[in-house]
Amino acid sequence: MRGWAWYGALLALGAALYVVCRLFPADLPVWLPWEFSWPIFLATALSLGWFVRGLRRLPKSDHPPLWRSISFVLGVVSFWIVLQTRIDYYAQHMFFVHRAAHFVLHHFGAFFVALGMSGPVLWAGLPDFLKPLVRSRPVQGTLAVVQHPVMAPFLFVGLLYFWLIPQIHTRVMLDANLYELMNWTMAINGVMFWSLILDSRPKPPARLSHLGRAALILVIELPQMVLGAILSLSEHDIYPVYTICGRVLDMTALNDQHYGGLIIWLPGTLTSFAAMIVVLVTMRLNEEKAEHEAAA
């Protein structure tokens, strides 16, 4: 009964946020939604709630290290920040803010969610009636396709390019439903990709060997650098939709576009570099563990 009461309190909180965001949008602090979204609220609250519930259910010996728990919470909170605070407003009117927000969804936040490796904790906190759904063949089949060694880098880079095709990007920025779809696909794909890369386990049970993960990091790096270079060095405005919507900061269209290209180019490269370090460290730790087990 306590569990259902918790869900009731969660819905009440969401309803309260919805009302105040509709009635008093200009009076809210910056960390509250400027445009409330039920799907984002539920995804954030349920993820954190099931995580805490899982920690309470699991014995201390099965808890992840504290730094992994912090990584997971940091990643989830970063999603909330770029999707539900006033940053999202600026992202709809400034290209470079939009690229910064997508860097969080596709790289930074997704990277830390994956680094948290909190699957067992979330599974322990998940309601029993949802577990058969997660185990179902359609869900597991979809995960197998999304994290296939060929499909994973294709989707990771392909979605980045697809949503930045000028004609498509213009349509998306003028359609609220497509805008939300774009954000969801970038966040989910980022978590799926970095979960494949940052899995600390050897193969099996991990889907990829450490050398395979290092290869995928190299595969995604060059296309991102090329896209970032094109946008940051271009001499004409590729995305006039931001001029149509009205830029909220005093910045020329080309400067806005150049800064956005640099965000794709430089922070994206640094994320791949960090991922390579994690892969090499986990490979060495697994080798040492295997050596100790063989000696024993």
Backbone as CSV, one residue per row, in Angstrom:
resi,resn,N_x,N_y,N_z,CA_x,CA_y,CA_z,C_x,C_y,C_z
1,MET,0.829,-1.207,0.000,0.000,0.000,0.000,0.863,1.256,0.000
2,ARG,2.004,1.164,0.693,2.896,2.319,0.736,3.400,2.653,-0.655
3,GLY,3.638,1.596,-1.471,4.115,1.841,-2.821,3.112,2.620,-3.650
4,TRP,1.831,2.224,-3.570,0.804,2.932,-4.314,0.622,4.353,-3.786
5,ALA,0.802,4.545,-2.503,0.728,5.896,-1.950,1.837,6.776,-2.522
6,TRP,3.005,6.162,-2.719,4.127,6.923,-3.298,3.792,7.371,-4.717
7,TYR,3.188,6.481,-5.500,2.813,6.854,-6.861,1.736,7.937,-6.846
8,GLY,0.827,7.854,-5.875,-0.178,8.901,-5.760,0.442,10.253,-5.453
9,ALA,1.416,10.257,-4.536,2.108,11.504,-4.210,2.859,12.045,-5.421
10,LEU,3.423,11.136,-6.212,4.139,11.543,-7.421,3.199,12.219,-8.415
11,LEU,2.030,11.637,-8.602,1.046,12.241,-9.509,0.557,13.580,-8.986
12,ALA,0.385,13.680,-7.663,-0.051,14.950,-7.073,0.999,16.027,-7.289
13,LEU,2.272,15.656,-7.124,3.349,16.620,-7.363,3.360,17.068,-8.817
14,GLY,3.201,16.115,-9.733,3.155,16.469,-11.143,1.990,17.384,-11.465
15,ALA,0.835,17.096,-10.884,-0.338,17.940,-11.119,-0.106,19.356,-10.596
16,ALA,0.534,19.458,-9.431,0.817,20.779,-8.864,1.778,21.562,-9.766
17,LEU,2.813,20.883,-10.254,3.751,21.547,-11.159,3.044,21.986,-12.442
18,TYR,2.175,21.140,-12.938,1.437,21.473,-14.163,0.607,22.740,-13.969
19,VAL,-0.077,22.829,-12.826,-0.943,23.979,-12.573,-0.142,25.260,-12.432
20,VAL,0.918,25.225,-11.610,1.675,26.459,-11.390,2.412,26.890,-12.650
21,CYS,2.835,25.907,-13.475,3.513,26.267,-14.718,2.552,26.891,-15.725
22,ARG,1.295,26.485,-15.671,0.305,27.063,-16.565,-0.153,28.441,-16.092
23,LEU,-0.262,28.617,-14.763,-0.829,29.854,-14.232,0.209,30.919,-13.912
24,PHE,1.412,30.489,-13.492,2.429,31.464,-13.053,3.782,31.190,-13.705
25,PRO,3.865,31.088,-15.017,5.133,30.720,-15.655,6.254,31.726,-15.432
26,ALA,5.916,33.013,-15.337,6.953,34.037,-15.196,7.469,34.166,-13.773
27,ASP,6.767,33.571,-12.796,7.146,33.742,-11.395,7.917,32.553,-10.821
28,LEU,8.176,31.560,-11.629,8.819,30.347,-11.129,10.336,30.476,-11.150
29,PRO,11.022,29.796,-10.236,12.493,29.790,-10.268,13.004,29.066,-11.508
30,VAL,14.270,29.298,-11.837,14.808,28.785,-13.101,14.877,27.264,-13.131
31,TRP,14.899,26.604,-11.968,15.045,25.152,-11.960,13.716,24.424,-12.124
32,LEU,12.608,25.157,-12.155,11.306,24.543,-12.404,10.953,24.656,-13.889
33,PRO,10.057,23.801,-14.377,9.739,23.813,-15.811,9.154,25.148,-16.254
34,TRP,9.608,25.606,-17.385,8.953,26.780,-17.972,7.793,26.325,-18.853
35,GLU,7.828,25.063,-19.292,6.729,24.458,-20.029,6.654,22.994,-19.601
36,PHE,5.740,22.686,-18.703,5.713,21.373,-18.055,5.398,20.263,-19.062
37,SER,6.103,19.125,-18.912,5.878,17.955,-19.763,5.666,16.738,-18.867
38,TRP,4.493,16.127,-18.945,4.218,14.928,-18.155,5.171,13.778,-18.476
39,PRO,5.440,13.463,-19.751,6.358,12.346,-20.029,7.747,12.550,-19.429
40,ILE,8.284,13.767,-19.533,9.618,14.019,-18.981,9.588,13.961,-17.460
41,PHE,8.547,14.525,-16.862,8.430,14.480,-15.401,8.361,13.040,-14.906
42,LEU,7.512,12.219,-15.533,7.358,10.836,-15.092,8.634,10.033,-15.329
43,ALA,9.284,10.242,-16.468,10.524,9.510,-16.741,11.594,9.852,-15.710
44,THR,11.704,11.132,-15.351,12.707,11.551,-14.367,12.358,11.042,-12.975
45,ALA,11.131,11.281,-12.541,10.730,10.914,-11.178,10.727,9.403,-10.978
46,LEU,10.229,8.652,-11.960,10.187,7.198,-11.823,11.588,6.602,-11.858
47,SER,12.452,7.124,-12.697,13.829,6.615,-12.740,14.513,6.791,-11.386
48,LEU,14.411,7.985,-10.820,15.041,8.232,-9.525,14.328,7.469,-8.409
49,GLY,12.991,7.396,-8.480,12.240,6.677,-7.457,12.538,5.196,-7.463
50,TRP,12.560,4.573,-8.625,12.874,3.146,-8.711,14.325,2.878,-8.318
51,PHE,15.196,3.839,-8.587,16.593,3.676,-8.182,16.709,3.643,-6.653
52,VAL,16.051,4.581,-5.985,16.079,4.606,-4.514,15.410,3.359,-3.952
53,ARG,14.300,2.961,-4.544,13.595,1.760,-4.088,14.481,0.519,-4.259
54,GLY,15.204,0.460,-5.362,16.095,-0.669,-5.590,17.221,-0.733,-4.581
55,LEU,17.778,0.423,-4.229,18.839,0.447,-3.210,18.315,-0.057,-1.868
56,ARG,17.070,0.280,-1.550,16.500,-0.171,-0.279,16.240,-1.672,-0.276
57,ARG,15.909,-2.220,-1.445,15.589,-3.643,-1.517,16.839,-4.521,-1.562
58,LEU,17.887,-4.035,-2.205,19.084,-4.848,-2.359,19.911,-4.849,-1.078
59,PRO,20.586,-5.955,-0.773,21.507,-5.949,0.366,22.693,-5.030,0.087
60,LYS,23.315,-4.553,1.143,24.432,-3.611,1.001,25.529,-4.160,0.105
61,SER,25.743,-5.476,0.182,26.820,-6.089,-0.610,26.568,-5.992,-2.108
62,ASP,25.295,-5.811,-2.506,24.960,-5.719,-3.932,24.812,-4.292,-4.424
63,HIS,25.030,-3.316,-3.555,24.947,-1.920,-3.969,26.116,-1.562,-4.878
64,PRO,25.875,-0.739,-5.891,26.996,-0.261,-6.711,27.857,0.697,-5.904
65,PRO,29.109,0.909,-6.318,29.942,1.904,-5.639,29.249,3.273,-5.632
66,LEU,29.557,4.059,-4.626,28.913,5.365,-4.486,29.101,6.223,-5.730
67,TRP,30.278,6.170,-6.332,30.539,7.024,-7.496,29.665,6.633,-8.682
68,ARG,29.308,5.357,-8.774,28.412,4.946,-9.857,26.992,5.465,-9.600
69,SER,26.557,5.415,-8.359,25.229,5.945,-8.028,25.162,7.439,-8.304
70,ILE,26.228,8.152,-7.941,26.272,9.595,-8.202,26.238,9.861,-9.703
71,SER,26.947,9.040,-10.479,26.963,9.207,-11.932,25.567,9.056,-12.516
72,PHE,24.849,8.035,-12.063,23.497,7.808,-12.586,22.582,8.983,-12.256
73,VAL,22.577,9.415,-11.005,21.710,10.525,-10.602,22.091,11.797,-11.352
74,LEU,23.386,12.052,-11.513,23.840,13.229,-12.242,23.346,13.210,-13.681
75,GLY,23.418,12.048,-14.322,22.948,11.949,-15.700,21.460,12.215,-15.820
76,VAL,20.651,11.614,-14.927,19.197,11.816,-14.977,18.847,13.278,-14.713
77,VAL,19.479,13.875,-13.718,19.199,15.277,-13.387,19.597,16.197,-14.541
78,SER,20.702,15.874,-15.232,21.121,16.713,-16.362,20.083,16.690,-17.479
79,PHE,19.420,15.542,-17.677,18.335,15.488,-18.660,17.215,16.450,-18.275
80,TRP,16.845,16.415,-16.981,15.786,17.311,-16.498,16.166,18.771,-16.728
81,ILE,17.406,19.109,-16.470,17.849,20.499,-16.574,17.695,21.027,-17.998
82,VAL,18.127,20.235,-18.989,18.089,20.759,-20.360,16.712,20.630,-20.999
83,LEU,15.846,19.776,-20.451,14.534,19.569,-21.056,13.408,20.314,-20.358
84,GLN,13.595,20.657,-19.076,12.466,21.206,-18.328,12.746,22.533,-17.640
85,THR,13.939,23.056,-17.742,14.186,24.387,-17.196,14.164,25.390,-18.348
86,ARG,14.491,26.621,-18.058,14.449,27.657,-19.086,15.530,27.474,-20.147
87,ILE,16.462,26.554,-19.912,17.445,26.238,-20.953,16.727,25.773,-22.215
88,ASP,15.632,25.027,-22.035,14.891,24.543,-23.192,14.307,25.702,-23.990
89,TYR,13.900,26.763,-23.316,13.389,27.946,-24.023,14.485,28.548,-24.905
90,TYR,15.690,28.708,-24.329,16.796,29.261,-25.105,17.192,28.311,-26.230
91,ALA,17.077,27.003,-26.004,17.430,26.024,-27.034,16.508,26.124,-28.242
92,GLN,15.296,26.640,-28.046,14.364,26.792,-29.156,14.580,28.083,-29.930
93,HIS,15.480,28.943,-29.422,15.706,30.234,-30.074,17.173,30.515,-30.379
94,MET,18.079,29.637,-29.943,19.510,29.814,-30.214,20.095,28.469,-30.625
95,PHE,20.739,28.438,-31.782,21.267,27.172,-32.285,22.347,26.611,-31.367
96,PHE,23.235,27.454,-30.855,24.327,26.920,-30.041,23.814,26.374,-28.705
97,VAL,22.744,26.964,-28.153,22.153,26.415,-26.934,21.472,25.086,-27.249
98,HIS,20.841,25.022,-28.404,20.223,23.770,-28.834,21.262,22.666,-28.936
99,ARG,22.429,22.975,-29.515,23.487,21.974,-29.637,24.055,21.608,-28.264
100,ALA,24.134,22.562,-27.365,24.593,22.256,-26.009,23.617,21.324,-25.305
101,ALA,22.317,21.580,-25.487,21.310,20.712,-24.879,21.395,19.298,-25.441
102,HIS,21.586,19.178,-26.741,21.689,17.850,-27.344,23.000,17.170,-26.998
103,PHE,24.030,17.947,-26.730,25.264,17.344,-26.233,25.015,16.677,-24.884
104,VAL,24.223,17.309,-24.037,23.878,16.700,-22.754,23.048,15.436,-22.966
105,LEU,22.049,15.505,-23.837,21.163,14.360,-24.055,21.898,13.189,-24.695
106,HIS,22.743,13.486,-25.663,23.369,12.439,-26.481,24.735,12.009,-25.963
107,HIS,25.394,12.889,-25.214,26.754,12.604,-24.758,26.867,12.682,-23.234
108,PHE,26.909,13.879,-22.688,27.226,14.068,-21.276,26.284,13.310,-20.349
109,GLY,24.997,13.628,-20.413,24.054,12.984,-19.509,23.935,11.501,-19.754
110,ALA,23.832,11.114,-21.040,23.744,9.693,-21.376,24.999,8.949,-20.938
111,PHE,26.151,9.585,-21.070,27.428,8.991,-20.656,27.402,8.665,-19.164
112,PHE,26.933,9.602,-18.352,26.935,9.381,-16.901,25.849,8.397,-16.477
113,VAL,24.705,8.391,-17.171,23.696,7.372,-16.881,24.272,5.985,-17.139
114,ALA,24.951,5.828,-18.278,25.556,4.534,-18.614,26.685,4.180,-17.662
115,LEU,27.488,5.168,-17.278,28.604,4.917,-16.370,28.108,4.445,-15.013
116,GLY,26.901,4.843,-14.638,26.343,4.418,-13.361,26.047,2.932,-13.292
117,MET,25.873,2.271,-14.446,25.599,0.830,-14.505,24.574,0.429,-13.443
118,SER,23.439,1.096,-13.469,22.438,0.919,-12.420,21.298,-0.014,-12.827
119,GLY,21.521,-0.813,-13.856,20.490,-1.742,-14.287,19.981,-2.668,-13.192
120,PRO,20.878,-3.348,-12.440,20.402,-4.232,-11.367,19.618,-3.489,-10.287
121,VAL,20.020,-2.255,-9.988,19.313,-1.482,-8.967,17.927,-1.100,-9.473
122,LEU,17.835,-0.634,-10.707,16.535,-0.275,-11.274,15.636,-1.503,-11.389
123,TRP,16.225,-2.636,-11.724,15.437,-3.866,-11.826,14.849,-4.244,-10.469
124,ALA,15.645,-4.079,-9.417,15.157,-4.389,-8.073,14.052,-3.428,-7.653
125,GLY,14.116,-2.199,-8.119,13.093,-1.217,-7.751,11.897,-1.197,-8.662
126,LEU,11.978,-1.879,-9.795,10.882,-1.886,-10.764,9.677,-2.652,-10.204
127,PRO,8.459,-2.149,-10.390,7.271,-2.906,-9.951,7.211,-4.272,-10.633
128,ASP,6.732,-5.265,-9.910,6.709,-6.634,-10.439,5.881,-6.760,-11.701
129,PHE,4.799,-5.973,-11.820,3.936,-6.128,-12.990,4.593,-5.612,-14.271
130,LEU,5.672,-4.811,-14.156,6.364,-4.314,-15.333,7.506,-5.222,-15.785
131,LYS,7.955,-6.103,-14.912,9.118,-6.938,-15.251,8.858,-7.871,-16.421
132,PRO,7.685,-8.509,-16.530,7.441,-9.322,-17.736,7.493,-8.514,-19.029
133,LEU,7.079,-7.243,-18.961,7.137,-6.396,-20.150,8.585,-6.168,-20.574
134,VAL,9.449,-5.908,-19.599,10.862,-5.693,-19.912,11.491,-6.965,-20.471
135,ARG,11.076,-8.112,-19.944,11.631,-9.394,-20.407,11.033,-9.849,-21.744
136,SER,9.974,-9.209,-22.198,9.252,-9.678,-23.383,10.148,-9.685,-24.615
137,ARG,9.783,-10.551,-25.547,10.590,-10.707,-26.750,10.675,-9.419,-27.581
138,PRO,9.596,-8.641,-27.764,9.733,-7.395,-28.540,10.723,-6.412,-27.923
139,VAL,10.674,-6.255,-26.583,11.593,-5.315,-25.933,13.030,-5.805,-26.039
140,GLN,13.268,-7.072,-25.739,14.618,-7.610,-25.817,15.134,-7.624,-27.251
141,GLY,14.234,-7.900,-28.205,14.646,-7.869,-29.602,15.034,-6.475,-30.057
142,THR,14.266,-5.479,-29.595,14.596,-4.089,-29.937,15.948,-3.694,-29.366
143,LEU,16.209,-4.076,-28.119,17.504,-3.771,-27.508,18.634,-4.434,-28.273
144,ALA,18.411,-5.681,-28.709,19.451,-6.397,-29.455,19.774,-5.686,-30.767
145,VAL,18.743,-5.139,-31.418,18.970,-4.434,-32.680,19.676,-3.106,-32.431
146,VAL,19.171,-2.345,-31.454,19.732,-1.017,-31.177,21.192,-1.110,-30.732
147,GLN,21.552,-2.171,-30.016,22.920,-2.312,-29.519,23.746,-3.302,-30.338
148,HIS,23.292,-3.608,-31.539,24.094,-4.446,-32.432,25.356,-3.676,-32.830
149,PRO,26.513,-4.338,-32.927,27.766,-3.627,-33.229,27.742,-2.802,-34.509
150,VAL,26.912,-3.183,-35.478,26.810,-2.405,-36.715,25.762,-1.305,-36.581
151,MET,24.630,-1.648,-36.006,23.525,-0.698,-35.905,23.810,0.418,-34.893
152,ALA,24.501,0.097,-33.790,24.704,1.082,-32.724,25.433,2.336,-33.207
153,PRO,26.601,2.223,-33.852,27.252,3.461,-34.325,26.493,4.140,-35.447
154,PHE,25.809,3.330,-36.290,25.017,3.915,-37.375,23.910,4.792,-36.816
155,LEU,23.191,4.296,-35.812,22.120,5.076,-35.202,22.686,6.294,-34.468
156,PHE,23.803,6.110,-33.775,24.365,7.199,-32.973,24.730,8.390,-33.853
157,VAL,25.430,8.115,-34.947,25.828,9.190,-35.853,24.664,9.588,-36.762
158,GLY,23.883,8.591,-37.191,22.796,8.864,-38.123,21.750,9.801,-37.553
159,LEU,21.376,9.599,-36.287,20.393,10.494,-35.679,20.934,11.913,-35.549
160,LEU,22.216,12.035,-35.223,22.823,13.356,-35.110,22.725,14.101,-36.435
161,TYR,23.051,13.413,-37.530,22.984,14.026,-38.853,21.534,14.255,-39.285
162,PHE,20.680,13.259,-39.038,19.303,13.340,-39.525,18.584,14.565,-38.982
163,TRP,18.665,14.779,-37.672,17.926,15.895,-37.088,18.526,17.254,-37.454
164,LEU,19.733,17.245,-38.057,20.352,18.506,-38.469,20.285,18.733,-39.971
165,ILE,19.585,17.854,-40.710,19.303,18.163,-42.114,18.468,19.443,-42.144
166,PRO,18.903,20.479,-42.852,18.253,21.796,-42.727,16.735,21.773,-42.901
167,GLN,16.232,21.072,-43.921,14.789,21.052,-44.143,14.059,20.368,-42.988
168,ILE,14.622,19.263,-42.504,14.001,18.548,-41.393,14.106,19.358,-40.113
169,HIS,15.261,19.964,-39.882,15.464,20.744,-38.662,14.480,21.915,-38.592
170,THR,14.249,22.557,-39.722,13.293,23.666,-39.749,11.898,23.190,-39.358
171,ARG,11.485,22.068,-39.940,10.159,21.533,-39.624,10.058,21.153,-38.146
172,VAL,11.107,20.530,-37.618,11.091,20.073,-36.232,10.990,21.241,-35.267
173,MET,11.730,22.301,-35.533,11.747,23.436,-34.613,10.430,24.220,-34.624
174,LEU,9.584,23.952,-35.604,8.287,24.623,-35.678,7.132,23.715,-35.280
175,ASP,7.438,22.494,-34.891,6.405,21.523,-34.532,6.738,20.960,-33.148
176,ALA,5.907,21.242,-32.168,6.194,20.838,-30.788,6.293,19.322,-30.648
177,ASN,5.453,18.578,-31.350,5.482,17.122,-31.239,6.764,16.533,-31.823
178,LEU,7.182,17.036,-32.981,8.430,16.563,-33.575,9.626,16.980,-32.727
179,TYR,9.529,18.143,-32.125,10.615,18.612,-31.256,10.800,17.660,-30.077
180,GLU,9.701,17.238,-29.451,9.800,16.287,-28.344,10.317,14.935,-28.825
181,LEU,9.859,14.493,-29.994,10.336,13.229,-30.546,11.846,13.272,-30.772
182,MET,12.335,14.377,-31.299,13.775,14.535,-31.517,14.537,14.407,-30.207
183,ASN,14.087,15.094,-29.174,14.777,15.047,-27.889,14.764,13.642,-27.292
184,TRP,13.622,12.970,-27.362,13.527,11.617,-26.808,14.451,10.654,-27.540
185,THR,14.476,10.729,-28.873,15.327,9.802,-29.617,16.804,10.040,-29.319
186,MET,17.198,11.285,-29.166,18.603,11.579,-28.877,18.993,11.065,-27.495
187,ALA,18.129,11.262,-26.508,18.442,10.817,-25.150,18.482,9.294,-25.056
188,ILE,17.460,8.632,-25.601,17.403,7.168,-25.515,18.551,6.540,-26.286
189,ASN,18.820,7.050,-27.491,19.918,6.498,-28.266,21.265,6.712,-27.575
190,GLY,21.445,7.884,-26.950,22.687,8.132,-26.221,22.891,7.145,-25.090
191,VAL,21.838,6.893,-24.312,21.944,5.943,-23.198,22.228,4.539,-23.717
192,MET,21.550,4.132,-24.784,21.763,2.799,-25.340,23.193,2.624,-25.853
193,PHE,23.697,3.641,-26.550,25.046,3.526,-27.122,26.115,3.505,-26.035
194,TRP,26.048,4.453,-25.108,27.100,4.515,-24.089,26.987,3.359,-23.105
195,SER,25.802,2.793,-22.924,25.680,1.591,-22.093,26.404,0.415,-22.733
196,LEU,26.372,0.352,-24.054,27.104,-0.685,-24.773,28.607,-0.484,-24.636
197,ILE,29.050,0.757,-24.719,30.484,1.055,-24.701,31.072,0.967,-23.299
198,LEU,30.353,1.454,-22.298,30.913,1.603,-20.951,30.615,0.419,-20.038
199,ASP,30.043,-0.636,-20.559,29.798,-1.843,-19.773,31.133,-2.356,-19.225
200,SER,31.237,-2.462,-17.911,32.514,-2.845,-17.297,32.759,-4.343,-17.305
201,ARG,31.788,-5.114,-17.764,31.927,-6.570,-17.765,32.659,-7.034,-19.016
202,PRO,33.331,-8.178,-18.958,33.940,-8.748,-20.168,32.874,-9.405,-21.035
203,LYS,33.246,-9.767,-22.235,32.341,-10.497,-23.126,32.629,-11.993,-23.020
204,PRO,31.588,-12.822,-22.803,30.268,-12.498,-22.254,30.374,-12.194,-20.767
205,PRO,29.368,-11.603,-20.137,27.993,-11.353,-20.617,27.819,-10.065,-21.409
206,ALA,28.846,-9.203,-21.452,28.718,-7.973,-22.235,28.544,-8.314,-23.711
207,ARG,27.905,-7.426,-24.460,27.636,-7.681,-25.881,28.886,-7.551,-26.730
208,LEU,29.841,-6.722,-26.302,31.032,-6.448,-27.099,32.298,-6.675,-26.284
209,SER,33.364,-7.077,-26.972,34.680,-7.130,-26.332,35.190,-5.703,-26.154
210,HIS,36.217,-5.562,-25.342,36.765,-4.224,-25.123,37.374,-3.657,-26.406
211,LEU,38.005,-4.487,-27.207,38.562,-4.001,-28.473,37.449,-3.577,-29.419
212,GLY,36.324,-4.295,-29.392,35.191,-3.906,-30.218,34.619,-2.559,-29.796
213,ARG,34.588,-2.311,-28.519,34.081,-1.024,-28.029,35.017,0.114,-28.432
214,ALA,36.333,-0.134,-28.326,37.293,0.884,-28.742,37.142,1.189,-30.228
215,ALA,36.876,0.162,-31.029,36.690,0.370,-32.467,35.458,1.225,-32.742
216,LEU,34.358,0.985,-32.001,33.147,1.778,-32.219,33.364,3.240,-31.849
217,ILE,34.155,3.485,-30.820,34.455,4.874,-30.446,35.151,5.590,-31.599
218,LEU,36.090,4.902,-32.238,36.791,5.502,-33.374,35.854,5.699,-34.566
219,VAL,34.904,4.772,-34.746,33.975,4.862,-35.873,33.089,6.099,-35.755
220,ILE,32.617,6.415,-34.555,31.701,7.553,-34.407,32.440,8.888,-34.353
221,GLU,33.743,8.865,-34.113,34.460,10.110,-33.867,34.595,10.961,-35.127
222,LEU,35.041,10.373,-36.217,35.305,11.149,-37.434,34.049,11.827,-37.985
223,PRO,32.897,11.142,-38.120,31.710,11.837,-38.642,31.276,13.013,-37.782
224,GLN,31.438,12.911,-36.469,31.085,14.043,-35.611,32.015,15.226,-35.846
225,MET,33.302,14.931,-35.997,34.269,15.997,-36.250,33.992,16.682,-37.580
226,VAL,33.630,15.894,-38.593,33.338,16.464,-39.910,32.119,17.376,-39.834
227,LEU,31.058,16.915,-39.188,29.847,17.726,-39.061,30.127,19.006,-38.287
228,GLY,30.858,18.883,-37.183,31.188,20.071,-36.400,32.022,21.054,-37.191
229,ALA,32.969,20.556,-37.972,33.819,21.437,-38.779,33.003,22.145,-39.854
230,ILE,32.087,21.429,-40.507,31.256,22.048,-41.545,30.457,23.208,-40.967
231,LEU,29.830,22.988,-39.813,28.983,24.027,-39.225,29.800,25.190,-38.667
232,SER,30.947,24.885,-38.095,31.733,25.953,-37.467,32.550,26.753,-38.473
233,LEU,32.733,26.238,-39.678,33.528,26.944,-40.690,32.686,27.477,-41.844
234,SER,31.381,27.185,-41.830,30.516,27.617,-42.924,30.397,29.140,-42.947
235,GLU,30.269,29.683,-44.157,30.155,31.135,-44.334,28.732,31.588,-44.651
236,HIS,27.761,30.676,-44.578,26.372,31.090,-44.785,25.483,30.423,-43.739
237,ASP,24.353,31.048,-43.481,23.435,30.580,-42.442,22.672,29.356,-42.950
238,ILE,22.927,28.205,-42.342,22.292,26.961,-42.773,20.921,26.786,-42.120
239,TYR,20.702,27.421,-40.970,19.459,27.227,-40.214,18.755,28.560,-39.974
240,PRO,18.105,29.100,-40.990,17.408,30.391,-40.832,16.205,30.318,-39.910
241,VAL,15.791,29.114,-39.511,14.618,28.993,-38.647,14.818,29.747,-37.336
242,TYR,16.065,29.876,-36.872,16.309,30.595,-35.616,16.138,32.101,-35.800
243,THR,16.375,32.582,-37.017,16.082,33.984,-37.309,14.578,34.194,-37.385
244,ILE,13.868,33.210,-37.952,12.411,33.295,-38.049,11.786,33.297,-36.651
245,CYS,12.262,32.397,-35.793,11.712,32.312,-34.433,12.148,33.495,-33.577
246,GLY,13.286,34.085,-33.921,13.792,35.224,-33.151,14.823,34.799,-32.134
247,ARG,16.067,35.211,-32.335,17.117,34.888,-31.373,16.947,35.739,-30.118
248,VAL,17.114,35.122,-28.962,16.896,35.828,-27.706,18.190,36.404,-27.142
249,LEU,19.312,36.097,-27.785,20.588,36.666,-27.382,21.139,37.499,-28.529
250,ASP,21.884,38.530,-28.193,22.438,39.438,-29.201,23.629,38.757,-29.874
251,MET,23.362,38.056,-30.957,24.393,37.281,-31.640,24.002,37.137,-33.102
252,THR,24.981,37.226,-33.989,24.689,37.050,-35.408,24.392,35.584,-35.705
253,ALA,23.722,35.350,-36.827,23.368,33.985,-37.214,24.606,33.130,-37.409
254,LEU,25.651,33.692,-38.025,26.862,32.905,-38.277,27.597,32.581,-36.986
255,ASN,27.674,33.539,-36.068,28.325,33.254,-34.788,27.571,32.166,-34.029
256,ASP,26.252,32.264,-34.048,25.423,31.258,-33.398,25.711,29.872,-33.989
257,GLN,25.758,29.810,-35.308,26.008,28.533,-35.983,27.421,28.036,-35.731
258,HIS,28.394,28.928,-35.739,29.787,28.525,-35.510,29.977,27.960,-34.104
259,TYR,29.394,28.608,-33.115,29.494,28.094,-31.745,28.817,26.727,-31.624
260,GLY,27.678,26.563,-32.311,27.015,25.268,-32.297,27.874,24.184,-32.914
261,GLY,28.542,24.509,-34.021,29.438,23.541,-34.645,30.601,23.164,-33.743
262,LEU,31.133,24.143,-33.033,32.243,23.856,-32.110,31.799,22.942,-30.978
263,ILE,30.551,23.079,-30.539,30.038,22.205,-29.475,29.967,20.759,-29.970
264,ILE,29.559,20.573,-31.231,29.562,19.220,-31.795,30.989,18.692,-31.912
265,TRP,31.889,19.553,-32.317,33.260,19.163,-32.638,34.081,18.860,-31.389
266,LEU,34.202,19.831,-30.483,35.163,19.706,-29.384,34.643,18.877,-28.205
267,PRO,33.523,19.241,-27.568,33.051,18.405,-26.456,32.742,16.969,-26.881
268,GLY,32.245,16.795,-28.126,31.996,15.447,-28.608,33.274,14.636,-28.676
269,THR,34.361,15.273,-29.138,35.659,14.597,-29.193,36.154,14.247,-27.797
270,LEU,35.985,15.166,-26.851,36.425,14.907,-25.480,35.639,13.759,-24.848
271,THR,34.341,13.658,-25.157,33.548,12.550,-24.626,34.056,11.215,-25.153
272,SER,34.380,11.162,-26.438,34.916,9.931,-27.013,36.266,9.588,-26.384
273,PHE,37.072,10.605,-26.132,38.365,10.391,-25.490,38.175,9.819,-24.082
274,ALA,37.214,10.374,-23.329,36.926,9.865,-21.988,36.429,8.424,-22.045
275,ALA,35.574,8.131,-23.038,35.060,6.766,-23.184,36.190,5.787,-23.479
276,MET,37.146,6.197,-24.307,38.279,5.322,-24.620,39.089,5.024,-23.365
277,ILE,39.275,6.028,-22.515,40.008,5.806,-21.261,39.267,4.803,-20.391
278,VAL,37.930,4.964,-20.273,37.134,4.030,-19.467,37.251,2.614,-20.009
279,VAL,37.178,2.456,-21.325,37.273,1.126,-21.937,38.633,0.495,-21.649
280,LEU,39.711,1.262,-21.779,41.042,0.720,-21.535,41.237,0.340,-20.064
281,VAL,40.705,1.178,-19.174,40.830,0.878,-17.741,40.044,-0.381,-17.388
282,THR,38.815,-0.494,-17.867,38.014,-1.680,-17.547,38.615,-2.934,-18.179
283,MET,39.216,-2.797,-19.353,39.872,-3.952,-19.970,41.018,-4.456,-19.092
284,ARG,41.816,-3.515,-18.587,42.934,-3.907,-17.729,42.437,-4.513,-16.410
285,LEU,41.388,-3.943,-15.830,40.848,-4.485,-14.578,40.303,-5.901,-14.780
286,ASN,39.639,-6.135,-15.899,39.125,-7.473,-16.170,40.256,-8.471,-16.414
287,GLU,41.326,-8.012,-17.048,42.478,-8.889,-17.251,43.123,-9.259,-15.915
288,GLU,43.250,-8.284,-15.030,43.829,-8.558,-13.717,42.939,-9.511,-12.924
289,LYS,41.617,-9.323,-13.021,40.695,-10.206,-12.323,40.802,-11.635,-12.834
290,ALA,40.920,-11.783,-14.172,41.072,-13.119,-14.752,42.384,-13.764,-14.330
291,GLU,43.439,-12.987,-14.227,44.737,-13.502,-13.799,44.676,-13.999,-12.351
292,HIS,44.009,-13.215,-11.496,43.886,-13.618,-10.094,43.054,-14.887,-9.963
293,GLU,41.983,-14.993,-10.735,41.155,-16.182,-10.671,41.900,-17.411,-11.185
294,ALA,42.714,-17.223,-12.241,43.497,-18.345,-12.766,44.548,-18.792,-11.757
295,ALA,45.173,-17.819,-11.078,46.183,-18.157,-10.082,45.558,-18.874,-8.876
296,ALA,44.337,-18.438,-8.513,43.668,-19.088,-7.391,43.261,-20.514,-7.731
